[in-house]
Amino acid sequence: MSKTRLTAFAVKQGGVMAVSEPKILSEEETRNLESMIPELASGATYSAYVRALASGQSVVRVDGEQIIAKSADGSIRVVGQAKPRRKVKAGLAFHIGAADHVGT
């Protein structure tokens, strides 16, 4: 069974540095923690989007095949066209740009 080690970190308490002991995680614990990453990343991305708009900044994003800029006042303007997404089958090699010609 694979184990993951969490590194120890120091916490300053009343001028004294306390160091926690490293904890060994089981494979199941590691999988459970890793399964939370997509939701945490999505929440962080949305939070950054909202904070940017709240601070008066514009946010650029892709909406369908258009690149749009949304302003803090709610106005939207198209700034360009996005290339269509490319579907890729799992397990197949996929080369991008100059990598297609490497070694030929």
Order of alpha helices (4+ residues) and beta strands (2+ residues): beta-beta-beta-beta-alpha-alpha-beta-beta-beta
